[in-house]
Amino acid sequence: MRLGATLATERRSGGPSPTPLPWWPEGSAPEGAPNVVIVLLDDMGYSDIGPFGAEIETPTLDRLAERGLRLTNYHTNPLCSPSRAALLTGLNPHRAGFGFVANADPGFPGYTFEIADDVPTLAETLRGGGYATFAIGKWHLTKDATMNDGAARSSWPTQRGFDRFYGILEGLTSLHHPHRLVRDNSPVEVDSYPDGYYLTDDLTDEAIGLLKGLRANSRKPFFLYFAHPAVHGPLQAKPSDIAKYRGRYDGGWDALRDERFARQIANGLFPEGTALPPRNSEQFLDVPAWDSLSEKDRDLFVRYQEVYSAMVDNVDQNLGRLLATIEALGELDNTIVIFTSDNGGTGEGGIRGTRSYFAQFLSRVGLPDDWETDVARDPELIGGPRTMVHYPRGWGMSSNTPFRLYKGQTHAGGVRVPFVISWPRGLADEAGGVRTQFQYVTDVLPTLLDLTGVSRASTGVKSLDGVSFVAPLRDASALSTHPEQYAEMTGNRAYYRDGWKLVTLHRPGRPHDEDPWELYDLRTDPTETNDLAAEHPDLVKELAAAWEEAAWQNQVFPLDDGTGYLWTARPASEDAFREPVTLLPGTPHLERYRSARLVAFRDFEVDIRLTHEADTAGVLFAHGDQGGGYNLYIEDGHLWFAYNEYGVLYEVDLGTLPAGPHSLTVSATALEGYRWDFAITVDGTLAGRLGDVRMLIGMAPMQGIDVGIDRRSPVSWPLYERYGAFPYTGSLESVTYRPGAPASYDPQEVLAALRAAAAAYE
């Protein structure tokens, strides 16, 4: 019966005559809810911005600090993925499943590298509270095996609460020629970038566009999570920004550290009498005195820091553009802006730095003594698209002024980072203030929920580890809301309780229970210079027991025992990545990890079928970039093989390729000492060889496989200068990768041998 007939019948019978009322589900944000912007830098140390002592030009951040607050005792995890997981979930890193970076899959609860379904992210909670949610930049919360186009996207940003995403799923990329950008749920297909392209600029353009688009359609408050790939290695900057810092670091890292520390004391970040620790001297982490270096080394090392400072400067410029847009929308006063870093400055560049980042980035035990970690290049190329560089760890030490050690360690240099928060409408009375209370990265989520008035689900989800620090924000005399916290990273451990910190530096291969504990009273010794362990053995024992209990509660175990199991173990399902695959012309770019499984630590063959014509040319296939890779191409009727050995380019002329159909094969044979021997055949006849070159391992090749073109960052820069991406103009039928036998040093083979030995022993 129709509704109209029903109501009419009720009126005739004298019954009630209900009036239908419209209803819409709730879902709008609280009245006047502020926008939220989190700007997260990558590997930026405590002293690298003006408000925390830097000489680097950061006028936008200077203004932000003047309008807001500086948290001088804010701590994070010493590595990127764990910090990002903790920030976005409010859970301790291991409890969130991120005890390490999302580049492994060992099968333990603290190392799943997936945010569980019962852990709502900040974006999911704010979106449920009526916010528009955007993620820009680096994600790195998706494990390697799920970044390819055929994998489930359950851990990608738009499945974890973000309406839109633009950036990289990886942990790093080239800022001049990004390896693989993703928009929302799809890779961005681009053959080459325009002249002058720079990723930080592009990401900011995208963020500004999203905000403008939102305001054209909706008055929703927004949450923008802007996680810069900068200033992670490889260090790359725009020439105009580098020019601003020419000559500024000629005095070296010791003088820079002294200058920054003096400004920190003068600006009230630390009390008078705070000690600046001696230069880092721990084995494999030590820094030489600047004055002990040769003039040639000093000139080279200065260039690295000029590039690094230019990267920070550019981030500040782009933040200025972003905030100017929000101000033009009339909303800056009601926007909470947080600026911080995921961990401290890094020592991964080694004692001398590198112009061959992916060779230096390796940390595998057993690399041969003649393994080169640096490639001599024209200093003028440093910072540009042709070089993948990182600074010497002396600059990482000055980045972390006034603290000891670096990213990856649980001493303050790895975990204490700058934190600026501004909200003129909500924190106006506190503008320009400093807060010295200990707070931890997990506290950001509950603090923002408090400030926005949005509630987190209370049932069916894991409880928070973080605690809101709104009280200290509003009252400088309030106590810290986070009195205790454990830390662990690759065996480096620490425990904080009420101003006391227990910490140990793990030496790989040494049993963890033999690592000596250090004890510091951070209330009088914030720079960890006066070890009190011998004076307070009972407190050492008490805090060590507290760490052990927290480790069990937070899924920290097992600690790696020196085999590398936690960082190399992979499930059997990944075996499919090592099966032959045929790629047809027009196949989209094959993602980095998927491509690497076809060649890593093993023999392999690449079979190419084509019909060549006399006037055709171009790249037949390419795998890699300026940091390392190889390709096969035809130019002027000749077939060429190019191999980029972490920046050293070899090109082999394989002779004239006659017109007609051909079967070409590139065969790589794994040799001892992490090396390859290449043989190239044409229709079964040997055409040429390239023997005994260093194998590409670790994060190299960083760029995946392309067929019929060399996209984005090229393998051969001279070829790129002549032809750009150089798409093949002939008839290419297919490119087939056939993985062969693994080398004896393949991590999977080593683990299998260890397991077999353990089984035999038992």
N, C-alpha and C positions, 0 to 999 in steps of 0.2 A: 504494500500500500504506500502511496506517495505521502511525503511529510505533510503537504498542504491538506490532503484529505484527512489525515489523522487529526490535525489541529482543528479543522472544521467540525469533525465529529465530536470532539471534546467540548467545543463551544455549544453545540446543539444539545448535548446531554447535560449541560450545566456544570460540567467538571472543570478542573483547573485549566488554565490556558497559559502554559509555560512560554516564556520568551527566550528563544535561543540566544546564547551569549558567545561571542568569539573567544578563543583562547589560544595563546601561543606559548610554547615551552620557554622556560627561563634560559639564560645563557649570556646575558649582557654583563659587561664588566661593572664593578662598583662605580657609582657616580664619582666623577673626577679622578678616576684611577690614572696614575702616571704611566707614561711610556717607559720602557726599560731598554737600555742599550748596554750590552757588555762588549767591550773591546778587549780581546785577549791576544797578546803577542806570544811568539814562540821562541823560547830560549833567550829571552831578554833578562839581563841581570838587574840587581837591585838599584844600581846607581846610573842607569843608562838614560834617564829622562831628567829634565831640569828640576822638577820638584823633589827629586831624590839625589841631587848633587851633580848632575851631568853638565858638561859644557856644550853638549849637542843642542842644537836649536830646536826647542819644542814649545813654541809660544802657545799653541792650542792647549797643551797639557798644563802649562803654567797658569793659564786663565782658568782651566777646569779646577785645579787645586785651590786657586784663590776663591772660587765660588763654592768649593766643597771641602772635603776632608782628605787627609793623607793618613792611611793606616800603616804605621811603620813597623808593626810586629805581626804582619800577615804572613802565613805559611801555606805552602802548597806541597804537592808531591814532587819528587825530583825528576819526573819524566812526564812526557806530554799526554799520552792517552790516559794514564791513570788520573792525572789532574783534570782533564776534560770530563771524564766520567764522574769524578767526585763533584765537580762544579755543577754539572747538569742534573745530577740525581740526588745530591745531599748525602750520599752514602760513602763510606770509606772505600778507597780504590779497590782493594781485594774483594770486599763484600759486594761491590758493584760488578765484579768479574774482570777487573782490569789491573792485575798485579804487574803488568809490564805493558809495553807498546803493543798495538794490535797487529803484530806481524808474526804471530805464532798461533799454535792451537794444541797445547799439550794435554788437554782433557781433564783438567782439575778445576774445581769450582771457582777458585780465585783467579783463574786465567782462562775464562771462557771467551773473553773479548766480544761479548754480546751483552747488551743491556737487557736484563730479563723482563718478561712481560709484567711481572708484579713490581716493577720499579718504574714509576712514572717519572718522566723527565720534567725539567722546569718548563719546557715548551709545551708538553702535553697538559700540564696543570694550568698554565696560563691560557692556553687555547680553550680549555674547558671553562675557564673563567671569563671568556669573552674577548680575548686578545687575538690580534693577528700576529703570526709568528714567522720570522724570517731567519734563516741561517746563511751566512756568507763566509767563504774562505775555506779553512782547513777543518775537516771532520775528524778523521783518524780514530773513529769508534766503530769501524767495520773491519773485520779481519781480512787478511789477504785473499782468502779463497772465496769470499763473497763480494768482491768488487767487480767481477766480470759480468758481461751482459746476460749470461745464462744462469746466474746465481739468484737465489732469493734475495729480495731487497729489504728484508724485514728490519735490518739494522741501519738502513740508509736514513738520512735526516728526515725526509718527508714521511717516513713510517714511524718516526719517533717524535712527532708533535709539531714539526715545522710545516707551515703552509707552502713555503717556497725555499729552495736551496740553490746556491750558485757557488761553485768552488771546486775543491779537490777532496776526494775520499782518502787519498794517501797522506803520509806524514810529511812529505816535502815535495818540491818541484822546482823547476826553473822559473824565475820571475820574468824572464824575457821571452821564453818559449815554453809555457806550461805543457807538461806532458799529456795531461788528460783532464779537461774540465768537464764538470757534470752540472747540468741544469735540471733541478727537480729530480726526476728519476731516470734521466737519459744523458748519455755522454754527448758533449758538444762536438759535432763533426766539423773540424776546421783543418784545412790543409796547411795554411801558413798564417802567421800573424802580421799585422801591418807594421811598417817601419815605426820605431819608437814605442812599440807596445811595452807596457809594464804592468804586471799582474796587480800590484797594489792599487794602481789607478783604475784598472778595469773592475776590480771587486767593489771599489767605492762607487764607481758609476752605476753598477748594478744595484747596490744598496740604496742609493739616492733614487734610482728609478722605481724601486719597489715602494719606497715611502711615498713618492709623488703619486704613483698609481693607486695606492691605498687611499690616500686622502681625496683623490678624485671620485672615489666610490663609497667611502665609509668613514665614519668618525670613531671606529674602534681604536682603543689604545693598541700600541704595537710593542712586541718584544723583538729586538734585533740582536742576534748573537753573531758578532763580527769577529771571527777567529782568524787572524792574519797568518798566512804562511811565513811572512817575515817575522822575525829576523833569523829564522832557521837557515842553516846552510843548504845548498851552496849560496855564498854571499854574492848578491848581484844588485846593482843599483843603476840609476840613470846618470849619464855623464854630467848633467848640470848639477845634480845633487852631490856627486863625488867632488866636483870642482870646488864646492864651498868649503871642503875640509882639507884641501891640499896644504900640507905643511903644519897642520894643527897638532899633529901627534909626533912631531920630530923629537920631542923630549922623552918619549917612550912610556912604557906601562908603569914603571915605578913612580915616575913623576906624576903621571895621570892619576894614579891611585892616591897619592898624597893630596893632590889638589881636590879631588872629589871628596875625600874624607874631611878636609878642612871645611868645605862648603856644607857638608852634612852636619858637622858640629855647630857651625855658625847658624844654620837654619833650624836647630833644635831637634834634629832627628835622633840624636844621641846626646847624653849628658857629657859635660866636660869631664875629662879623665878617662873616657872610654879609650881602650887601646886599639890601635891598628895592628892586626897580627903581622908577623913577619911574612915575607914572600912564601908562597906555597912550596914546600920542600919534600912532600911525601913521594915515594918511589913511583915513577910513571905519571905523576901528577905535578912534578916540580916545575919551577919556572926559573930560568937564568936571570941574573941581574942584567938590566938593559945595557949598562955600561960595559959588560963583558962581551957584547956582540960585535961582530965586524961591521964596518960601515955599510958593506953590501947587504948584509942581513937586515940591518936597521932600516935601510931604504925600502927593502921588500916588505918587511913586516909593517911598516907605517902605512903602506898602500892598503893592506888588508883592513886596518882599522878605519881608514878614510872611507872605504866602501861600506863597512858596517854602520858607521855613524850616518852615512847618507841614507841607508835603509831606514833607520829610526826616524831621521828627519822627514823622509817621505811619508812615513806612516802618520806623523803629526800633521803634515800638510793635508793629507787626505782626510784625517779626522776633522780638521778645520772645515773642509768642504762639506762633510756630512753634517756637522753641527750647524753650519750656516743654513743648510736646507731645513733642518728641524726648526731653526729660529725663524726662517722665512714663513714656515707654516704656523708660526705663533705658538709653538709648543715646547720650546727649549726649557722654560722655567719649570714646566711640569714633566720633565724627562729625567729619570734616574740614569746617570751615565757612570759606568764602572770601567776603569782602565787598569789592567794588570797583566801578569805574565804567567805562563803555565809552569815554569820552573826557572832556575837560575841560569846564568851564562854558562857556556859549555867549554870543556877542554878537549873536545873530540878532534880539533885540528892538530893535536899533537904539539910537540915542543917547538916545531918550526912552521906550523901551518902547512897548507897544501894548495897546489894549483890542479890537483887531481883528486877531487873530493871523494869519489866513489872508491878509489884505491885506498885512501886514508881511512875511510869510514868503516872498513873491514876490521873486525876484532877477532877473527878466527885464530885459535891456537894452532900452530903448525905451519903457518905461512912460511915460505922459504926466506932465508936471510937476505937474498937479493931482491926481495919484493919491493918495488919502488912505490913510494907513497906521494911523490911529488914529481911534476913534469915541468921543466923549465919553460917559461912562456914570457913573452914581452910584458913587462909590468903594466903597460898601458892597456892590455887586454883584461887585466884583473877587474872583476866587477861587471864585465860585459857578457854577451851571450855565448862567447866562444870559450869561456873558462868556467869551471866548476871549482870554486875555491872556498877555503875556510881559514880563519885567522889562527895564529899560534895561541896556545892556551894562556900565555901571558896577558893577552887582551881579555880572555875570559875571566882571569883573576881580577883585572881592573873593573870589568863589568860588574862583578859581584862585590865590589867595595862596600863595606869594610870586612866582608865575611871570607871564610876559608872554603876552599875547594869549589866544586862545580856541579852542574847538572849531573844527575845520576848518583850523587852522594847525598847522604842524609845530614851532613854538616850544613851550616847555615847557607853557604854559597849555593847549594843545590835547592834549598827549600824556602828561603826567605826572599820575597820578591816585592816590588812596588805595588801599591794599591791606592788608587784615587777614586773617590766617589763624590758625585755632585748631584744635588737635587735642590735647586734654589727655592722651590715652593715648599718643600718638605723639610729641608735642613738649613734654612736661611740663617738661623741664629748661630749655627756652628761654622759658618763659612770661614775658610782659611785655617781651620784648626788641624791639630795633629792628635792622633789616637795611638797610644802605646800598648794597648791590651793585646795579648796573644789571641789571634783568631785563625781559623783554618779554612781551607777551600770549601769544605762541606757546609760551612756556615752561610755561604752566599745564597743558596736556594731558600732556606727558611727566612733569611733576612728580607729577601725580595718579596716573598709571599706576605710577610708582615707589612711591608711598606705599601704593597699594592692592594692589600685586603682580599686576596684570593686564597681560598683554602685548598689544601692538599687532601686527597682521599685518605680516610683514616682506617678503612677496612679493606682487606684483600690485597694489601700492598706491604712491602717491607718498611719497617720503621726507619726514620731518619737517624743518621749519626751526627749531622750538623745541628747547630743551635743558633737561633737568630741573635745577631749582635746589634739590634736596634737600640738597646739600652746604652751601650758604649758610644754609639753614634750620637745619641742625644745628650749624653752626659760624660764628659771627659773623666770624671772621678768614678764612674761605674766600674765594677769588676769585669774581668774577662768572662764571657759566657762559655768558654771552652777550656776548662782547666787541665785536661789530660788528652794526649794524642800519641798513638804509635806511628812509626814510619818504617818502611822497608822497601828496598829496591836492590835487586840482584845481590842480596846478602848484606848490603849496608843497612844498618838498623839504628833506630833511635826511639826514645820514649821521653815525652815531655810531661811534667806534672808540676803545676804551681810555681813556675819559674826555674825549676831544675830540669836539666836535659842530660840524659844518658845517650851516648852515641858511640858507634863503632864503625871503622872503615874496614870493609871486608877485602882481603887479598885473595884473588881467585886461586883456587887449589888448596887453600888453607882450611881446615875444618872450622865451621862457624863457631863452635864453642871455644876455639882458641883465639878468636879475634879479641883483642884487648878493648875493654870498655873505657871510655873517657866520660868524665862528669863535669858539668859546668853549671854555675849559678848565673843564669841569664839576667837576673835582676841587677847584678853588679858587673857582669861580664858578658854583654850581648854578643861580642865577637868571638867567643869561645877560644880564649887565649890561655886561661889558667885552669888546667886540669886538676880537679879536686878528688879524683877517684881514690887515690891513696889515703886521703884524709877522711873519707866517708865510706868505708867498705860496706857498712850495713845499708846505707842508702843505695849504693850500687847494686847490692843483692836484691833489695826491695824493688827497685825500678826494673831490673832485669827480669824479675819474676812477673812484674806487671806487663812488660813487653810480651813475654811468653804467653800469658793468659790472653792478652789482646790479639796476639797472632792466631791462636786457636779460634777465638770468637769471630775473627774476620777473614778466615779462609786463606791465611798467608801461606801455610804449608802445602806442599813440600818446598823447602828452599833448594835451589839448584846445588848439586853436590860436586860440580866441576865438570860434569859430562856435557853440559850444554843442553840437557834433555828438555828443560822447560822452554828453551828458545828455538829448538829445532824439531821437536816431535810434531808429527802430522797424522791425521786420521787416514785410514785406508781409502776413504772416499776420494782423497786427492790423487790417488793413483791414476784416475782417469785423465788427469792433466798431462800425463806422460805417455799417452797413446797418440799415434799418428793423427794429424789433422790436415785436411786439404782446404786451402783458402782460395777462393775464386776472385777474379778481378771485381773490384767494387765492394769487397768485404770491408766493413768498418774496421777501424783501428782495433787491434787485439790488445786487450789490457795488459799492463806490465807483469803482474804475477802469473797470469795465465800463460803469457808468452815465455816467461823465464823457466817455467816447469818443463818446457820442451827441450831446453838446452843446458840447464844448470848442472854442473859437476858430472858431465857425461859426454859420450860420443853423440853426434847427431848428424843427420843428413837433411839437406833441403833440395828437393827435386822440383825443377821448373820446366814446364812444357809451354812452348810458344811457337809461333810461326813468324820468323823475322823477315822484314823487307829492308831493302838497302837504305831507305831514307828514314827509318824509324829509330827512335832513341828514347832513353829514359831509364828510371829505376825499376828493376824487376821486383825486388823486395828489399825491405830495410828493417833492421831491428836495432834500436838504440838511438843514441844522440851524441852530443858533444862530450858527455861524460864517459862514453864507452858504447861501442856497437859495431855493426858490420852491415854491408849491403852489397848487392850485385847490380850493375848497371851497364847500359850500352851507350857509348858516345862515339860519334864519328865512325860508326861501323865496327868499333872495337868493344869487346866484352871486358869489363873491369870488375875486380873484387876489391872492396875497401874495408879495412879493419881499423877501428879506432880503439887503441889500447889505453883506456883511461886518459885520453888526450893526446897520445902519440898516434899519428895517422900513418898507416901503411896502405899503399895502393898498388895492385898487381895488374899489369896489362896482360890479358889472357889471349890476345890476338884478335884477328878479324873474325867476325861471326858471319858466315855465308848466309845468303838469303835462303829461306825455306824453313820447314818445321825442324825443331830441335828439342832434345831432352838434355837439360843442364843439371848438374849435381854439384852442390857444395857439401863436402864431407869434412866434418871436424872430428879429430881423434884426441881424446883426453890423454895427456901425458902426466908423468909425475911432476910434483911441484906446482900444481894448479896452472897448467899450461895446455894450450891447444895446438894441434897441427892441422892446417887446412889444405885440402886438395880439391881442385875444381876440374870437373870433366865436362866435355862437350860431346854428346852422343857416344859416351863410353870411352872416349880418348882423353887422357890427361892433358889439360890445357895450361895448368900452372899450379904453384903451391905457395903457401905462406906458412912457414914452419916456426914452431916454438915461440908463440906469442902468449902473453899472460892471459889466462882465462878471465872472463867477466863473471864475477860472483857477487854475492851480497845483494846490494840494491842495483847493481848494474847487470844488464842494460836497464836503465830506469824507464825508458820509453819502450812500448811494446812493438809488435810486428805490424807493418803495413805492406800491402801488396800493390805493385804497380805504381808506387809513389813513395817518397820519403817525407812524411808529414812533420810539421812543427819543428822541433830541434833536429838538425840534420846530423847524420853520421860523419859526412865529409863536408867541412866548411868550404873548401875550394869549389867543390861541385855545387854547393848551395849558392855560392856567389855567382857562379856562371848561369845557373838555371832555376834557382829557387827549389821548390819541392820536386821538380823534374818528373812529372808523370809520364809513364811509358806510352808512346804513341802507336805501338804496334799491336799485334794480336797475341795477347797473353792468355793462355788457357787455364793454368792453375799453378799454385805453389803449395807443395806438400812437405810438411815437417815430419821427420821420422826420428824420434828419440831412440838412441842406442843404449849400449851398456853403460851403467854408471861407473864412475871412477871409484877407486878404493877409498878415497877421502870424501865421497858424498856423505853428508851428515846422516842420511837415512841408512846408508850401509854401515857407518860407524856405530850407530845406535843398535842396529840389528846384531852386530858383532858383540857389542857390550852385553846385550840381553842373552845372547847365546852363551857367552862366557859365564854370566851370572847363573844361568840355568844349569850349566855343567858343574859349577862349583857347588850349587845347592844339592 
